[in-house]
Amino acid sequence: MIGLDAASLELGLKALLTLFVVIDPAGLVPVFVSLAGERSAKVQVTIARRAVLLAGAVLLLFSVVGGPVLTRLHGPSLSSVAIGWLAATSG
């Protein structure tokens, strides 16, 4: 087994849960059904795969480029963006 300590395991679990909350698969089921419900199963699988790949690419892009873009703009730090997001969504 890979030598993972408890802190690494906890961080990985938190990251996975955060990703699950951000993507909200349960909330997207009605959207997917309304857009692809009339199509054949094969087409639905193709649509789902494309959607997952696109969402993953967007998340990867923003995780790599987001911090440097904010830094380059001399705008808010990542911490202040996170605090602003929390304040806006805790309403």
C-alpha positions in Angstrom: 0.0 0.0 0.0 1.1 3.6 -0.6 2.5 5.2 2.5 -0.2 7.8 3.2 -0.4 9.3 6.6 -3.7 10.4 8.2 -3.2 14.1 7.3 -2.8 13.3 3.6 -5.8 11.0 3.7 -7.9 13.7 5.4 -6.8 16.3 2.8 -7.7 14.0 0.0 -11.1 13.2 1.4 -11.8 16.9 2.0 -10.8 17.7 -1.6 -13.0 14.9 -2.9 -16.0 16.0 -0.9 -15.5 19.7 -2.0 -15.4 18.6 -5.6 -18.6 16.6 -5.1 -20.3 19.6 -3.6 -19.1 21.9 -6.4 -20.3 19.6 -9.2 -23.6 18.7 -7.5 -24.4 15.5 -9.4 -27.7 15.0 -7.7 -28.8 18.5 -8.6 -27.8 18.0 -12.3 -29.8 14.9 -12.8 -33.1 16.8 -13.7 -31.2 19.0 -16.1 -29.6 16.0 -17.8 -32.9 14.2 -18.0 -34.7 17.2 -19.5 -32.0 17.7 -22.1 -31.3 14.1 -23.0 -34.3 12.1 -21.8 -35.9 11.6 -25.2 -32.7 10.3 -26.9 -31.5 6.8 -27.1 -29.4 5.3 -24.4 -26.3 5.3 -26.6 -26.7 9.0 -27.3 -27.3 9.7 -23.6 -24.0 8.0 -22.7 -22.2 10.0 -25.3 -23.7 13.3 -23.9 -22.8 12.3 -20.3 -19.2 11.5 -21.3 -18.8 14.8 -23.1 -20.3 16.7 -20.2 -18.0 15.0 -17.7 -14.9 15.6 -19.8 -15.8 19.2 -20.4 -16.5 19.8 -16.7 -13.3 18.2 -15.7 -11.3 20.3 -18.3 -12.9 23.5 -17.0 -12.2 22.6 -13.3 -8.6 21.7 -14.2 -8.1 24.9 -16.2 -9.4 27.1 -13.4 -7.4 25.2 -10.8 -4.2 25.7 -12.7 -4.8 29.2 -14.2 -7.1 30.8 -11.6 -4.5 31.7 -8.9 -2.0 33.2 -11.3 -4.7 35.2 -13.1 -5.9 36.8 -9.9 -2.3 37.5 -8.9 -1.5 39.1 -12.3 -4.5 41.3 -12.1 -3.3 42.6 -8.7 -6.8 42.0 -7.5 -8.0 40.2 -4.5 -6.1 37.3 -3.0 -7.5 33.8 -3.1 -8.3 34.1 0.6 -10.4 37.2 0.1 -12.2 35.6 -2.9 -13.0 32.6 -0.7 -14.2 34.8 2.1 -16.4 36.8 -0.3 -17.9 33.6 -1.8 -18.7 32.3 1.7 -20.3 35.6 2.7 -22.3 35.7 -0.5 -23.6 32.1 -0.2 -24.3 32.0 3.5 -27.1 34.5 3.2 
